[in-house]
Amino acid sequence: SGPRVIERKTLIGLIKAWFLPPNVQGSGIRKTAAALLQTGLEPLPENPSPARLLLAKHEVVAWDDELRCHELDVLEHWTDASRSLSVRLFTGPGGSGKTRLFVEWCKRLRDKDWDAGLLPKELLDRDCTGAADVETLVTNDRPTFLFIDYAESRGYLEQFLTQACALRAGRKDLPP
């Protein structure tokens, strides 16, 4: 693999994954994409520290569409595009609301019958060559959106993306 270009920044890598038209039948895979993806949410512990109250995973701070209308428009246009596979990187300073934005976006997509959520870090912290989980995400018969938090620290992200693209290329029943 090549040199890492990303240094000392908090990142969220995003993959708007694999769109299959409704007339394409599923492949009968045992595990579903929805079962692999996480919501990115956790209950607030008892007696949390003030810093913990700001974590996106607890949703203590109320969501405000007006503050993120530009980003929501960008995400709406991106997910409405008819591409089979699309990858996008969002960057910003730590604490600027990237994770919270994508937790909220995934909730909205799930309301529209998408499989959407946080890709478990365990999938990107190990060699995933030939992993059934990657194939499940790629061959899903539903529109799928996943996001990767702290992408710069995921050792096998490049391998995951390469495998995902190769698996998609092998599917002749999907749009390019």
C-alpha positions in Angstrom: 0.0 0.0 0.0 1.1 3.6 -0.6 2.1 6.2 1.9 -0.6 7.7 4.2 -1.6 11.1 3.0 -3.8 11.8 6.1 -2.0 12.9 9.2 -3.1 14.5 12.5 -6.7 15.2 11.5 -10.0 13.8 12.7 -11.7 12.3 9.8 -14.8 10.5 8.8 -14.6 8.5 5.7 -17.9 7.8 4.0 -19.0 5.2 1.6 -22.3 5.6 -0.1 -22.5 2.0 -1.0 -24.0 -0.2 -3.6 -27.3 0.7 -5.1 -29.3 -2.2 -6.6 -32.4 -1.4 -8.6 -35.5 -2.8 -7.0 -36.0 -5.4 -9.8 -32.7 -7.2 -9.0 -33.2 -10.2 -6.7 -31.1 -10.6 -3.5 -28.4 -13.3 -3.4 -29.8 -15.1 -0.4 -26.8 -14.3 1.9 -27.4 -15.3 5.5 -26.2 -12.1 7.2 -27.7 -8.8 6.0 -26.0 -5.4 5.7 -28.4 -4.0 8.3 -27.2 -6.6 10.7 -23.5 -5.7 10.1 -23.9 -1.9 10.5 -24.1 -0.1 13.8 -26.3 2.9 14.7 -23.4 4.8 16.2 -25.5 5.4 19.3 -25.0 4.4 23.0 -27.0 5.2 26.1 -25.6 7.9 28.3 -24.0 6.4 31.4 -25.0 7.4 34.9 -23.2 10.6 36.2 -21.5 11.4 32.9 -18.7 13.9 32.8 -19.4 17.2 31.0 -17.2 16.1 28.1 -19.2 12.9 27.7 -22.4 15.0 27.3 -21.0 16.3 24.0 -20.3 12.9 22.4 -22.3 12.3 19.2 -23.1 8.7 20.3 -25.3 10.0 23.2 -27.3 12.6 21.2 -27.6 14.9 24.3 -27.3 18.0 22.1 -30.5 18.5 20.1 -30.2 18.2 16.3 -30.8 21.4 14.3 -31.4 21.1 10.6 -30.8 24.8 10.0 -27.2 24.6 11.3 -26.4 21.7 8.9 -28.6 22.6 5.9 -25.6 22.8 3.5 -24.2 19.4 4.5 -27.7 17.8 4.4 -28.2 19.1 0.9 -24.8 17.7 -0.2 -25.7 14.3 1.3 -29.2 14.4 -0.3 -27.8 15.0 -3.7 -25.0 12.5 -3.3 -27.3 9.6 -2.1 -29.8 10.4 -4.8 -27.2 9.9 -7.5 -27.6 6.7 -9.5 -24.1 5.4 -9.1 -23.5 1.9 -8.1 -20.6 2.7 -5.7 -19.4 6.1 -4.5 -16.9 7.0 -1.8 -16.5 10.4 -0.2 -14.3 11.8 2.5 -15.5 14.5 4.9 -12.9 16.2 7.1 -13.1 18.8 9.9 -11.7 19.6 13.3 -12.4 17.3 16.2 -15.7 18.2 17.8 -17.1 20.0 14.7 -20.1 17.5 14.5 -19.0 15.1 11.7 -20.0 12.0 13.5 -23.3 13.5 14.7 -24.1 14.6 11.2 -23.7 11.0 9.9 -25.5 9.4 12.8 -28.5 11.7 12.0 -28.2 11.1 8.2 -28.2 7.3 8.7 -31.4 7.6 10.8 -33.0 9.5 8.0 -32.0 6.9 5.4 -33.2 4.0 7.5 -36.6 5.8 7.7 -36.5 5.7 3.8 -35.9 1.9 3.9 -32.1 2.0 3.4 -29.6 -0.1 5.2 -27.5 2.6 6.8 -25.0 3.0 9.7 -21.5 2.9 11.1 -19.2 0.3 9.7 -17.8 -1.6 12.8 -14.1 -0.8 13.3 -13.4 -4.5 13.7 -14.1 -4.9 10.0 -11.3 -2.5 9.2 -8.8 -3.4 11.9 -8.1 -6.9 10.4 -7.2 -8.4 7.1 -10.6 -8.6 5.3 -9.5 -10.4 2.1 -12.3 -12.7 1.2 -14.3 -11.8 4.2 -18.0 -12.7 4.0 -19.0 -9.5 5.7 -17.5 -7.4 2.9 -19.3 -9.5 0.3 -22.6 -9.1 2.2 -22.3 -5.3 2.1 -21.3 -5.3 -1.6 -24.0 -7.7 -2.8 -26.8 -6.3 -0.7 -30.1 -6.0 -2.6 -31.0 -2.8 -0.8 -29.6 0.7 -1.0 -26.8 0.9 1.6 -25.0 3.8 3.1 -22.1 3.3 5.6 -19.8 5.6 7.3 -16.4 5.0 8.8 -15.4 7.0 11.8 -11.7 7.8 12.4 -10.9 6.5 8.9 -7.2 7.6 9.3 -6.7 4.9 12.0 -8.2 2.0 10.1 -5.3 -0.1 9.0 -7.2 -2.1 6.4 -9.4 0.6 4.9 -7.6 0.6 1.5 -7.9 -3.2 1.4 -11.6 -3.0 2.2 -12.3 -0.5 -0.5 -10.2 -2.4 -3.1 -12.1 -5.6 -2.3 -15.4 -3.8 -2.4 -14.7 -2.4 -5.8 -13.5 -5.7 -7.1 -16.6 -7.5 -5.9 -18.8 -4.8 -7.4 -17.0 -5.0 -10.7 -17.8 -8.7 -10.8 -21.5 -8.2 -10.5 -22.9 -7.8 -14.0 -26.5 -7.2 -12.7 -25.6 -3.8 -11.2 -25.3 -0.4 -12.8 -21.7 0.9 -13.3 
